[in-house]
């Protein structure tokens, strides 16, 4: 990894931290705009880079509010990494609608499934509507920014990996 690429990864992680400060109130905790930089990075810098940014973004977002779910945030970070990695791969293979739907369904309905068994159905039912809204907002921002930033990233010589 060269210095330019490391700097750009750091910028995307910083954007994820900024997004972590923008909270969408929920009945159970809150949802942040911390994943859209990871979605953009997954397409522009590669799926692995996007997954890394998604993990850090979630952990930093959770840290800002005191890690209310404790070590379960590690599970959420892994889920976010997997979903962003999948989004990046599908999007780069011109399956953009599938990428978008997969991320939305995965983030809003599938990712919180372990909590159905751990914390009960009330937690799951309360969380899903907020995750749908948060996923749509993060996806919307990501999809708007990807084509606009693609030319800049290509011009600066950062290649997909």
Secondary structure by P-SEA (a helix, b strand, c coil): ccaaaaaaaaaaaaaaaaaaaccccccccccccccaaaaaaaaaccaaaaaaaaaaaaaaaaaaaccccccaaaaaaaaaaaaaaaaaaaaaacaaaaaaaaaaaaaccccaaaaaaaccaaaaaacaaaaaaaaaaaaaaaaaacccaaaaaaaaccccc
